[in-house]
């Protein structure tokens, strides 16, 4: 919380692991030996499955007498100027503690707490069985019903719905927010498989426009930043619906397939945005389902429709933007140094990208669906550079923004 907050592999899958835990500010001192009940996987098992010998009093505190102190903080008692609240959510030891986080056909710990999509009935059953899911529900409930916050940040935003999101207090809370920042959860199973290989992970973020963003009618600032091990975008993944967040003035996205996620939203915004930040993003060479994906040129055309003068556009593309096979295959720690005998055409493009204002190697990539990694596509990067459309549309955007008294930068 802060006062006066200002804007500013074919090896066998290791999908064989087991675990369950609790919201991060619990300690692990009271976790029992988990040998008992380890083989039981069904939601129909009698009673909730948990491993505390002495369960915490609430999601906020281990001792009952401390709970009211935290709730007073959430209500900003004694902090009359405080309008911002930041939370960090996580599972015990990043969901690696040897307990039972979820029941599914793969594993119960690590990334697999969000293995499968869940409907609302499944959410309620999980909250009855798993104390950590009930704690997550209670966390959102207390914040929405107690806090007067209008600037809300969630660090490590967990991809699991809660039954409280169906209560009227949830959309009422979201409708009061002016700023929302979501730094999303990411992780791997210890053997290379990232969480974005799981259907439940993508399904959660695919529903985000209806579970969260559709209710944020007063929201003026929205930032979404993904984890390195939790890339978002493509068919069935995050897609910001046109029409949501009607009061939005500033949009910042980081680490997504940006053209697939926000192009349609920007196109429908029609002159209401005053700031757009696109950092560490790529455009898919093609959507993982095989369909053509929007190009960077499509994004910049949509951005021209979305922005109103004076506007600000900030672009920081991914560092990996190869335009040769040799560069694409380079995995050293140091910056890639082109060979002295590199083709003159490639040398010319590298020089122009450094010297010409607004000319950029816009990054394209493809998704490794087995492991969840994003790999740059040097052939498409060069093809689009030579085609010129992406840079033409960006320069049109840059010129329009500058004519309106704003600024547009790319680095």
C-alpha positions as CSV (number, residue, x, y, z in Angstrom):
1,X,0.0,0.0,0.0
2,X,1.2,3.5,-0.7
3,X,0.1,7.1,0.0
4,X,0.0,9.7,-2.7
5,X,0.7,7.1,-5.3
6,X,1.5,8.6,-8.7
7,X,1.3,7.4,-12.3
8,X,4.3,6.8,-13.2
9,X,13.1,-32.0,-26.1
10,X,11.3,-35.4,-26.6
11,X,12.2,-36.7,-23.3
12,X,9.3,-38.1,-21.1
13,X,7.2,-35.3,-19.7
14,X,7.8,-34.5,-16.0
15,X,4.0,-33.9,-15.8
16,X,4.2,-36.4,-12.8
17,X,4.6,-34.2,-9.8
18,X,2.3,-33.8,-6.8
19,X,1.5,-30.8,-4.4
20,X,-0.8,-28.2,-2.5
21,X,-0.3,-25.1,-0.5
22,X,-1.5,-21.7,0.6
23,X,-1.3,-18.0,0.0
24,X,2.3,-16.9,0.3
25,X,2.3,-15.0,3.6
26,X,1.6,-18.2,5.4
27,X,4.7,-19.9,6.8
28,X,5.5,-23.5,6.2
29,X,6.4,-24.3,9.8
30,X,3.1,-26.1,10.4
31,X,2.9,-28.2,7.3
32,X,2.4,-31.9,8.1
33,X,4.1,-34.8,6.6
34,X,2.0,-35.3,3.4
35,X,2.2,-39.1,3.2
36,X,-1.4,-39.5,4.3
37,X,-4.1,-39.2,1.6
38,X,-1.5,-38.8,-1.1
39,X,-3.1,-41.3,-3.4
40,X,-6.6,-39.7,-3.3
41,X,-7.4,-37.6,-6.3
42,X,-11.1,-37.3,-6.6
43,X,-13.1,-34.2,-5.7
44,X,-15.6,-36.5,-4.1
45,X,-13.2,-37.4,-1.3
46,X,-14.7,-36.8,2.1
47,X,-13.7,-33.4,3.6
48,X,-11.2,-30.9,2.5
49,X,-7.6,-32.1,1.9
50,X,-5.1,-30.0,3.7
51,X,-1.8,-30.3,5.6
52,X,-1.9,-27.8,8.4
53,X,-1.7,-29.2,11.9
54,X,-2.7,-25.7,13.0
55,X,-4.5,-23.9,10.2
56,X,-4.1,-20.1,9.9
57,X,-7.0,-18.0,11.2
58,X,-7.5,-16.4,7.8
59,X,-5.9,-15.6,4.5
60,X,-4.4,-12.5,6.1
61,X,-2.8,-13.7,9.4
62,X,-1.9,-16.9,11.2
63,X,-3.3,-15.6,14.6
64,X,-6.9,-14.5,14.9
65,X,-5.9,-11.3,16.8
66,X,-3.8,-10.2,13.9
67,X,-6.5,-10.5,11.3
68,X,-8.3,-7.3,12.3
69,X,-5.0,-5.3,12.0
70,X,-4.6,-6.4,8.3
71,X,-8.2,-5.6,7.6
72,X,-7.7,-2.1,9.1
73,X,-4.8,-1.6,6.7
74,X,-6.9,-2.8,3.7
75,X,-9.5,-0.1,4.7
76,X,-6.7,2.4,5.0
77,X,-7.6,3.3,8.5
78,X,-5.2,6.0,9.6
79,X,-4.0,6.5,6.0
80,X,-6.5,9.1,4.7
81,X,-4.6,9.9,1.5
82,X,-3.8,6.3,0.6
83,X,-5.5,5.2,-2.7
84,X,-3.2,2.4,-3.9
85,X,-3.0,-1.2,-2.9
86,X,-0.5,-3.8,-4.1
87,X,-0.7,-7.5,-3.4
88,X,1.6,-10.4,-4.1
89,X,-0.1,-13.8,-4.3
90,X,1.7,-17.1,-4.5
91,X,1.6,-20.7,-3.4
92,X,3.9,-22.0,-0.7
93,X,7.4,-22.3,-2.2
94,X,6.1,-21.3,-5.7
95,X,3.6,-24.3,-5.6
96,X,6.5,-26.7,-5.2
97,X,5.9,-27.8,-1.6
98,X,5.0,-31.4,-1.5
99,X,1.3,-31.3,-0.9
100,X,-1.9,-31.4,-3.0
101,X,-2.7,-28.3,-4.9
102,X,-5.1,-29.7,-7.4
103,X,-6.5,-33.0,-8.8
104,X,-6.0,-33.6,-12.5
105,X,-4.7,-36.2,-14.8
106,X,-1.1,-34.9,-14.9
107,X,0.2,-33.8,-11.5
108,X,-0.7,-31.8,-8.4
109,X,2.1,-29.3,-7.8
110,X,4.4,-26.9,-9.7
111,X,2.5,-25.4,-12.6
112,X,-0.3,-28.0,-12.6
113,X,-2.5,-26.1,-10.1
114,X,-4.0,-24.5,-13.2
115,X,-3.8,-27.5,-15.5
116,X,-7.4,-27.6,-16.7
117,X,-10.2,-25.0,-17.4
118,X,-12.8,-24.8,-14.7
119,X,-16.5,-23.8,-14.8
120,X,-18.1,-22.1,-11.9
121,X,-19.3,-25.3,-10.3
122,X,-15.8,-26.8,-10.4
123,X,-14.5,-23.6,-8.8
124,X,-16.8,-24.0,-5.9
125,X,-15.9,-27.6,-5.4
126,X,-12.2,-26.8,-5.4
127,X,-12.8,-24.1,-2.8
128,X,-14.5,-26.6,-0.6
129,X,-11.7,-29.1,-0.9
130,X,-8.6,-26.9,-1.1
131,X,-8.0,-24.4,1.7
132,X,-5.7,-22.4,-0.6
133,X,-8.5,-21.9,-3.1
134,X,-10.8,-20.8,-0.3
135,X,-8.1,-18.4,0.9
136,X,-7.8,-16.9,-2.6
137,X,-11.6,-16.4,-2.6
138,X,-11.6,-14.7,0.8
139,X,-8.7,-12.4,-0.2
140,X,-10.7,-11.0,-3.2
141,X,-13.8,-10.8,-1.1
142,X,-12.2,-8.7,1.7
143,X,-10.4,-6.4,-0.7
144,X,-13.6,-5.8,-2.7
145,X,-15.8,-5.3,0.3
146,X,-13.5,-3.4,2.7
147,X,-11.1,-1.4,0.5
148,X,-11.7,2.1,-0.9
149,X,-8.7,1.6,-3.3
150,X,-8.9,3.0,-6.8
151,X,-5.4,1.9,-7.8
152,X,-5.0,-1.9,-7.6
153,X,-1.9,-4.0,-8.4
154,X,-1.6,-7.7,-8.3
155,X,1.9,-9.2,-8.4
156,X,2.0,-12.8,-9.6
157,X,-1.7,-12.8,-10.6
158,X,-2.8,-16.4,-10.2
159,X,-4.8,-18.0,-13.1
160,X,-7.6,-19.3,-11.0
161,X,-11.1,-17.9,-10.7
162,X,-12.9,-17.6,-7.4
163,X,-16.6,-18.0,-6.7
164,X,-16.7,-14.5,-5.2
165,X,-16.3,-13.2,-8.7
166,X,-19.9,-14.1,-9.2
167,X,-21.1,-11.9,-6.4
168,X,-22.3,-8.4,-7.0
169,X,-19.6,-6.9,-4.9
170,X,-16.9,-7.9,-7.4
171,X,-18.1,-5.9,-10.4
172,X,-19.0,-3.0,-8.0
173,X,-15.3,-3.0,-6.8
174,X,-13.9,-3.2,-10.3
175,X,-16.2,-0.4,-11.5
176,X,-14.5,2.0,-8.9
177,X,-11.0,1.4,-10.1
178,X,-9.1,4.0,-12.0
179,X,-5.8,2.1,-12.3
180,X,-5.2,-1.7,-12.6
181,X,-1.9,-3.5,-13.0
182,X,-1.7,-7.2,-13.5
183,X,1.7,-8.9,-13.4
184,X,0.7,-12.4,-14.3
185,X,1.9,-15.7,-12.9
186,X,4.4,-17.8,-14.8
187,X,6.5,-20.9,-14.1
188,X,7.7,-24.3,-15.3
189,X,7.6,-27.8,-14.0
190,X,11.4,-28.1,-13.5
191,X,12.0,-30.0,-16.7
192,X,11.3,-27.3,-19.3
193,X,7.5,-27.3,-19.7
194,X,6.2,-23.8,-19.1
195,X,2.8,-23.0,-17.7
196,X,1.6,-21.7,-21.0
197,X,1.5,-25.3,-22.3
198,X,-1.6,-25.9,-20.1
199,X,-5.2,-25.4,-21.3
200,X,-6.3,-24.1,-17.9
201,X,-3.8,-21.3,-18.0
202,X,-4.9,-19.9,-21.3
203,X,-8.6,-20.5,-20.6
204,X,-8.3,-18.3,-17.5
205,X,-6.9,-15.4,-19.4
206,X,-9.2,-15.9,-22.3
207,X,-12.1,-15.3,-19.8
208,X,-10.4,-12.2,-18.3
209,X,-12.3,-9.7,-20.4
210,X,-15.6,-11.1,-19.0
211,X,-14.5,-11.9,-15.4
212,X,-12.5,-8.7,-14.9
213,X,-12.2,-6.1,-17.7
214,X,-15.8,-6.0,-18.7
215,X,-16.7,-4.5,-15.2
216,X,-13.9,-1.9,-15.2
217,X,-16.0,0.9,-16.7
218,X,-14.1,3.7,-15.0
219,X,-10.6,2.3,-15.6
220,X,-8.3,4.9,-17.0
221,X,-5.0,3.0,-16.8
222,X,-4.4,-0.7,-17.5
223,X,-1.1,-2.5,-17.5
224,X,-0.6,-6.2,-18.1
225,X,2.9,-7.7,-17.9
226,X,3.5,-11.5,-18.3
227,X,6.2,-13.7,-16.8
228,X,9.0,-15.1,-18.9
229,X,7.6,-18.5,-18.3
230,X,4.0,-17.6,-19.1
231,X,3.6,-16.1,-22.5
232,X,0.1,-15.1,-23.6
233,X,-1.6,-14.8,-26.9
234,X,-3.1,-16.8,-29.8
235,X,-6.2,-18.9,-30.2
236,X,-7.9,-19.6,-26.9
237,X,-5.6,-17.4,-24.9
238,X,-5.8,-13.7,-23.8
239,X,-7.8,-11.5,-26.2
240,X,-9.0,-8.1,-25.1
241,X,-12.5,-7.7,-26.3
242,X,-13.5,-4.5,-28.2
243,X,-15.7,-2.3,-26.1
244,X,-14.4,-3.2,-22.6
245,X,-12.7,-0.6,-20.4
246,X,-14.6,2.3,-22.2
247,X,-12.9,5.0,-20.1
248,X,-9.3,3.8,-20.7
249,X,-6.7,6.4,-21.4
250,X,-3.5,4.5,-21.0
251,X,-2.7,1.0,-22.1
252,X,0.6,-0.8,-21.4
253,X,1.2,-4.4,-22.5
254,X,4.4,-6.4,-21.9
255,X,5.4,-9.8,-23.0
256,X,2.5,-10.9,-25.2
257,X,1.6,-11.7,-28.8
258,X,0.5,-8.1,-29.1
259,X,-1.0,-8.0,-32.5
260,X,-3.3,-11.0,-31.7
261,X,-4.3,-9.7,-28.3
262,X,-5.0,-5.9,-28.7
263,X,-5.3,-5.1,-32.4
264,X,-9.1,-5.4,-32.5
265,X,-9.5,-3.6,-29.2
266,X,-7.5,-0.7,-30.4
267,X,-9.4,-0.6,-33.7
268,X,-12.7,-0.2,-31.9
269,X,-11.5,2.4,-29.4
270,X,-11.8,5.3,-31.8
271,X,-9.8,8.2,-30.4
272,X,-10.0,7.8,-26.7
273,X,-6.5,6.6,-25.8
274,X,-3.8,9.1,-24.9
275,X,-1.0,6.7,-24.2
276,X,0.1,3.3,-25.6
277,X,3.1,1.4,-24.4
278,X,4.2,-1.8,-26.1
279,X,7.2,-3.5,-24.5
280,X,8.9,-6.9,-25.0
281,X,6.1,-8.0,-27.3
282,X,6.1,-10.0,-30.6
283,X,3.8,-10.7,-33.4
284,X,3.1,-14.3,-34.3
285,X,4.4,-15.5,-37.6
286,X,1.1,-17.4,-37.7
287,X,-1.4,-18.2,-34.9
288,X,-0.7,-21.5,-33.1
289,X,-3.9,-22.8,-34.7
290,X,-2.4,-22.3,-38.1
291,X,-4.4,-19.2,-39.1
292,X,-2.8,-16.0,-40.3
293,X,-1.9,-13.7,-37.4
294,X,-2.1,-9.9,-37.6
295,X,1.1,-8.1,-38.6
296,X,2.7,-5.2,-36.9
297,X,1.3,-3.0,-39.6
298,X,-2.2,-4.0,-38.6
299,X,-1.4,-3.0,-35.0
300,X,-0.1,0.5,-36.0
301,X,-3.1,1.1,-38.2
302,X,-5.4,0.3,-35.3
303,X,-3.3,2.5,-33.0
304,X,-3.9,5.5,-35.2
305,X,-7.6,5.1,-34.8
306,X,-7.3,4.6,-31.1
307,X,-5.2,7.6,-30.1
308,X,-6.3,11.2,-29.5
309,X,-4.0,14.2,-29.6
310,X,-1.8,14.9,-27.8
311,X,-0.8,11.3,-27.5
312,X,2.3,9.3,-26.4
313,X,3.5,6.0,-27.9
314,X,6.3,4.0,-26.4
315,X,7.7,0.9,-28.1
316,X,10.5,-1.3,-26.7
317,X,10.6,-4.4,-28.9
318,X,12.2,-7.7,-27.8
319,X,16.0,-7.7,-27.9
320,X,16.0,-10.9,-30.0
321,X,15.2,-9.7,-33.5
322,X,17.4,-11.7,-35.8
323,X,17.4,-11.2,-39.6
324,X,19.9,-14.0,-40.5
325,X,20.0,-17.7,-39.6
326,X,23.4,-17.3,-37.9
327,X,21.9,-14.5,-35.6
328,X,18.8,-16.6,-35.0
329,X,20.9,-19.6,-33.8
330,X,23.0,-17.4,-31.5
331,X,22.5,-18.1,-27.8
332,X,25.5,-16.5,-26.2
333,X,25.4,-14.1,-23.2
334,X,27.0,-11.3,-25.1
335,X,25.3,-9.2,-27.7
336,X,25.5,-10.8,-31.2
337,X,28.2,-9.4,-33.4
338,X,27.6,-9.9,-37.1
339,X,30.5,-11.3,-39.1
340,X,32.7,-8.9,-41.1
341,X,31.8,-10.6,-44.4
342,X,28.0,-10.4,-43.8
343,X,25.9,-9.8,-46.9
344,X,25.9,-6.1,-47.9
345,X,22.1,-6.1,-48.0
346,X,21.9,-7.3,-44.4
347,X,24.6,-4.7,-43.4
348,X,22.5,-2.0,-45.0
349,X,19.4,-2.9,-43.0
350,X,21.3,-3.1,-39.8
351,X,22.7,0.4,-40.4
352,X,19.3,1.8,-41.3
353,X,17.7,0.4,-38.2
354,X,20.3,2.2,-36.1
355,X,20.3,5.5,-38.0
356,X,16.8,6.1,-39.3
357,X,14.2,7.5,-36.9
358,X,11.2,5.2,-36.7
359,X,12.7,2.4,-38.7
360,X,12.7,-0.8,-36.6
361,X,13.2,-4.5,-37.0
362,X,9.7,-5.5,-35.8
363,X,10.0,-9.0,-34.1
364,X,8.0,-12.0,-35.3
365,X,8.1,-15.3,-33.6
366,X,6.5,-18.7,-33.3
367,X,5.3,-20.7,-30.3
368,X,6.8,-24.1,-29.4
369,X,3.6,-25.7,-28.3
370,X,5.4,-28.6,-26.5
371,X,7.5,-26.5,-24.2
372,X,5.8,-23.0,-24.4
373,X,8.9,-21.1,-25.6
374,X,8.7,-18.3,-28.2
375,X,11.3,-18.5,-30.9
376,X,12.2,-15.5,-33.2
377,X,11.7,-16.0,-36.9
378,X,14.6,-14.5,-38.7
379,X,13.1,-15.2,-42.2
380,X,9.9,-13.4,-41.5
381,X,11.7,-10.6,-39.7
382,X,13.8,-9.9,-42.8
383,X,10.8,-10.4,-45.2
384,X,8.7,-7.9,-43.3
385,X,11.7,-5.5,-43.2
386,X,12.1,-5.7,-46.9
387,X,8.4,-5.5,-47.5
388,X,8.3,-2.1,-45.7
389,X,4.7,-2.2,-44.6
390,X,5.3,-2.5,-40.9
391,X,7.7,0.5,-40.9
392,X,5.5,2.5,-43.2
393,X,2.5,2.2,-40.9
394,X,4.6,3.0,-37.8
395,X,6.0,6.1,-39.5
396,X,2.5,7.2,-40.4
397,X,1.6,6.8,-36.7
398,X,4.7,8.6,-35.5
399,X,4.1,11.5,-37.8
400,X,0.4,11.8,-36.8
401,X,1.3,11.7,-33.1
402,X,3.9,14.4,-33.5
403,X,1.6,16.6,-35.5
404,X,-0.8,16.4,-32.6
405,X,1.8,17.6,-30.2
406,X,2.6,14.2,-28.8
407,X,5.7,12.0,-28.8
408,X,6.4,8.6,-30.3
409,X,9.5,6.6,-29.5
410,X,10.9,3.2,-30.4
411,X,14.1,1.7,-29.0
